[in-house]
Amino acid sequence: MKKASNQGKKQKISEIYALASGNRPVFSFEVFPPKHQAGSEKLHETLKELKQKEADFVSITCGTGGSIREKTLEWSREAAACGHTVMPHYTCLGINRKHVLDDIREIKRLGIYNLMIIRGDHPSRAGAQPLPQGDFRHASHLIEYIHNEDRDFSIGGACYPELHPESSSMEEDLLHLRSKVESGADFLVTQLFFRNECYFHFLKNCRSHDITLPIIPGIMPISNFRQIEKFTQMANCSFPASLLKDLEQCGTDELRFQEVSFIFSLKQCRELLEQGAPGIHFYTLNQSRIPVEILNELATSSSYSPRPKPS
């Protein structure tokens, strides 16, 4: 069953999860604005392929301090033109209230009513200019501001199943997360992880802290060894020794490496869905092949069909 174009319609991600609850999982995909023409062409193809697979929504990342009017807005427009329900990322550091109001007005003009609100990181590269003083220090502050100014938006927040790198304890992390929920977040998407037990333990902790909204697992299939160290540092996630051993045994055989990675990610997704996860959010790195293959395998089971069958 085909989904109509979202242009001019208030398609809220919170409503997608509410309607799907108990009936089917929600499948979504994250992409980032490319820097070069070749990357742009590739992303166009990725968006088209994801639309053919009837992705529930796509999210478009935003660099720290970057304006939503620039690359994130440009690719949000492109994704919406493909018929996707779109969720632009929005970082709170270095922006003021007027900037926010101008941006959300422009986003709504495109028929987009979803935002992923994150704090963002301060520029780290040598010689980078510091961000200007903004009106928001934490994601929860911006979530609250947008929620109070414009209730048309469905707002997502980020969470870390294995502890935010700047938190001293999981208890502290959960208190910060609860502040996002109380400020107006509608759903949460986890940072990537490779141990499902971390997600389920985190989920249990959230529920014990009265965080009851949907918590969507974020999954990123591995495509090369260079990503492993980067992932563990960026997301503060642990890496299964058994998977590392299996990948090391592939040596220079890239096809075998991709197969091992695919099998692991597919098993991870199946287990998450079988144990009640509301869906899967794929971190694609603008490469749709492996996530789409995983989706195809999941769709062979009627329980995991991306769309309910027409009556």
N, C-alpha and C positions, 0 to 999 in steps of 0.2 A: 504494500500500500504506500503510495507516494505521499510525501508531505508537501504542502503548498509552500510557496515562497514566503519568507518572513517579512518582506519589505512592507512597511506600513501597518504591521500587526504587532500587538503587544505579546510576544512570545517570551514568557518568563521561565527561566530554568527551574525556579522553585515549583512552578506549576507542572513542568515536565516530570519532576521527581514525584510530585504528589499523585499525578495521574497514573504513573507507571508502578507505583508502590504495590507490591504484592502480585503484580501481573507480569512484569518483565523487567530486566535490568536496563539501565540507561548507559549508552556508550557515547563517549565524548573524546575529543582530540585536541591537543594543544600544539600550536605552531608559533613560529616567531617571524617577525619581519626580516627578510633577507637584506644583505648589504649590496649585492651585486645582481646584474641582469640575469646571469645564469640561475642564481638562486631564486629570483623572481619567477622565472619561467617554470622552475621546478615546483614552486609553491602553488602556482596556478593549477598545475596538473594534479597536485596533491589535493587541493580543495575540490576539484571536479570529481576526483575518484572518491573522496569521502562523501560527497553528496550522492553519488551513485549508490554507495553503501548505506545511505540514509542515516548518517551520523546524527545523533540527537542535537548536538551543538559542538561548535569549535570555539576555543579560546585563543586569543591573540596576545602574546606577551608584550610587555612594555619595559624598556630600559629605565634605570633609575634617573629621575630628573627629566625624562623625555616627555614631551607634550603629547597628549592624546590626539592632537590635531595633526601630528606628523605621521610617522610610519605605522603606528598602531591603528590610527584612524583610517589611514589609506587602506590597510589590509582588512580592517573590519568592514569597510565599504565593499571591498572585493568579495569577501566571504559572504556578506549579505546578498550581493548581486548573484552569487551562485545558488542562493536559496537557503543558506545555512542560518540557523539560530546562532547568534554570535555573542561572545562574552569577552570584551576587551579587558586586559589587565590595566590597572591604574595604581601607580605608586604615589605615596603620600608625601615623601620627602621633597622639600624645596618648592612646594606649590602653596598658593594662597586661596582664600575662599572665593574670590572673584574668578580666578582661573578655573576652579572646580565648576562653578555655576555655568561659565561659558562652555566648558567641555561637555557637561552632561546635556546641555541644551543642543549641542551639535550632534551628540550621540543619538538622542531621541529623534532628531530630524531624519536620521537614517533608518528609523524604525527599530533601533536596538534598545532593549530595556534590561540589559544584564551587565554587571560589572564584577570583576574579581579585584578586590581591594587588598593590596599588600603594602607593607612599609617600604620595601626596596632597600638597597644597600648604598652606602656612601661610595663615591668613585674611588677606586683602589689603584688604578694604573698611575705610573709615575708622570708627573706634570699635569694631571687632570685638575681642572678647576673645581674648587669646593662648591657644593650646592648653595644657593641663596637661602637665607632664613625663611622658612615656610611657616604656615599656621598649624601644621599637624606633625606630631612626633611619632605617633604610632598608628597602625592600621585601624585600630578600634576608634580612634578620634575621627578619622575620615569616614569610616562606616557610619558612625553616629551622625555626622554632619549631613551626609548625603541622605541618610534615612529620614532625617528630620526635615530636610529641604524638599525632597521629592520622593514620595512613596511609590512612584511608578516603577522604580528599579528593583530587580531581584539581585541581591548582593551575595557574592561568595567570599569566603575567607580561606586562608591557608592554615595548615596545621602540620605538625611534625610528629609522626608516630614514635620516633626514637629520640625525642627531645630537641628542641631548638638549640642551635649552637651557642646562643647567648644566654640561655637559661641555666640556672644553677641546679635545678631539680625539676622533676616532672610535675610536682605539686605547684611550683611557681609557673611552669608552662601552662598548666591547666587553668590556673587563675587568670592568666592573660587571655587564654582562649575563650574562657567564659565571658570575659569583658567584650570580646568581639560579638559573641552571640547576643548579649544584653544590649549591645549598641545597635543591632539590627541586621546581622548576618542571617541569611536564610539557609545556607548550606555550607559545608566545609569540604575542601579537597586536600588530600594529604600530599606531602612531599613524597618523592619516590622512595620505595623500600623494596627489599628482596626477601624478607622473611615475613611470611603471613602472620606468624604468631605475634609479631610486633604490632601489626594492625589490630588484631583482635584484642590484644591486651590493652592497647591504647583506647580502643572503642569501649571496653569495659570501664576503664578509668573515666572516660568522658561521661558515660551514663551515670556513674556514681557521683559526678559533679553537676548533675542536672543539665548536661549538654545533650539534648535529645534530637537535634535536627540531623538531616542526612549527612553522613561522613563518607565521602567517596574516595576509594583507594586510587592513588596515582601510580601508574605502572610505566616503566621505561625499559623496553627490550634493549639489550646490550649489542652493539654492532662491532666494537673493537676493544682491545685491551686498554687503550688510552683512556677510555671512558670510566673504567673501574675506579681508579684513584680519584678522578675528578668527581665522580658521583658521591663517593664516600666522604669527601671533604665538603662538597657543596651542600649535601643533604643530611650530613651527619648520620649516614645509614651504614649498617653492618652488611658484610658480604658473606654469603654462605661458603664455607671452605670446600664443600663438595662441588658446588658450581664452579668455583675457581679452578679446582683440580680438573674438572671435565673440560673447561675451556683451555687450560694449559696443554692438555693432551692433544688438542687440535693442531698445535704447532702453527705452521704457516698456511694450513688448509683453511682458507677463508669460508668456503662453502660449508665445511663441517662446523666451523665456528658459528655461522649463522644458524645452522640446524640445531646445535646444542642450545643456543640462546633462545631460539623459537620454542623448542620443546619445554624449556624451563618456564618461559613467560606464559605459555598456554596453560601449563599445569597450575601455575600461580593464579591465573585469572579464573580458571575453573573452580579451584578450591575456594577462592574468595566468594564467587557467586553462589556456590553450593551451600556456603555457610552464612548466606544472608546479606552480603554486600549489595548496596542499592544499584551498583553499576561499576563501570571501569572508566577511568580517565587516563587516556594514553598520552604520554609525553613522546611526541613523534620525532622531534628534531627535524621536522619538515620532510621526513621519509615515511611514506604511507605503507610501503610494501608489507613489512612485518606486522604492524598493527592490523592491517586489513586481512592478512592471512589468519591472524588470531581470531578476528571477528568472524571470518568465514567458518572456521572450525567450531567456534562457539555457536554459530547460527545453525549448525547441523542438528543441534538439540532444540526441540521446540521450546524448552524452558528458557533458552537464551536468545530466542528470536529477537532481532533488533526492533521489529515492529509487530504488533499483534496482527494475526491473520485476519483478512476481511471476512465478515460474516456472510 
